[in-house]
Structures are given as C-alpha cells and as structure tokens.
Amino acid sequence: MPAAYSDQFIEQGTTFNTVITVNDNVGRPFDFTGFTMRSQARKSYYSNTVMMTFTATPYGSNKGAILLTADASVTANVPAGKLVYDVIVTETASGSITRVVEGQIFVSPGVTK
C-alpha cells in the first residue's frame, strides 16, 4: 500500500494536533488494531538529526485515522522552515513495518515567547 501524502503546518511554540485518515488498498479505513506507531520530522530525508518526534495514536471508532500531536514545548524548539516527516506502523504479531503517511511540514516562527 503506498503511503498517504499529507502536508502539515505548525506554528512554533503552540500545541499541534492533527488527524490524518488512512485507507487500505481497497479504500477502506486502515485498521490499526495490533499495530504500534512512530513518527519523526527531519530537515531532509537524508538527515540523521531528528528535529521533532510526534506522538502518534489510532483515532476514531473505526481506527482508520491517526492523531499526531506535539506539545508547545516541543514545537517551540523546532526551527522555522520546511521539514519532512512520516508515520510508520509496526504490526505487533509479525514485526512487519509499513509507512502509512508522509509529507512536508511548514513551521512558522513564533513571536510571543
């Protein structure tokens, strides 16, 4: 299944929450039961430095969506500009890893500290 593409916009120093819907190969909501999730953002696909880590959890009654969150203390330390991110899931039973979402993040600088 190809990863969904979803760009995100983050304001420095604010709490970030977004819900991303993910469908399986036949268009049904992806069932995240039995999976764990991880999500990171970096300056580029080739960077070794993690700029921020999201909390990623299944969202909604059909579990076909992902809630990505980051506290204001996390976003305050992310430099303004463009980042890339993805969300990968690991099937607990088999250990199989799948990238389900990818995209760019645009971080706008904060003024009020």
Buried (B, 14 or more C-beta within 10 A) or exposed (E): EEBBEBEBEBBBBBEBEBEBBBBEEEEEBBEBEEBBBBBBBBBEEEEEEEBBEBBBBBBEEEBBBBBBBBEEEBBEEBEEEEBBBBBBBBEEEEEEEBEBBBBBBEBEEBEEE
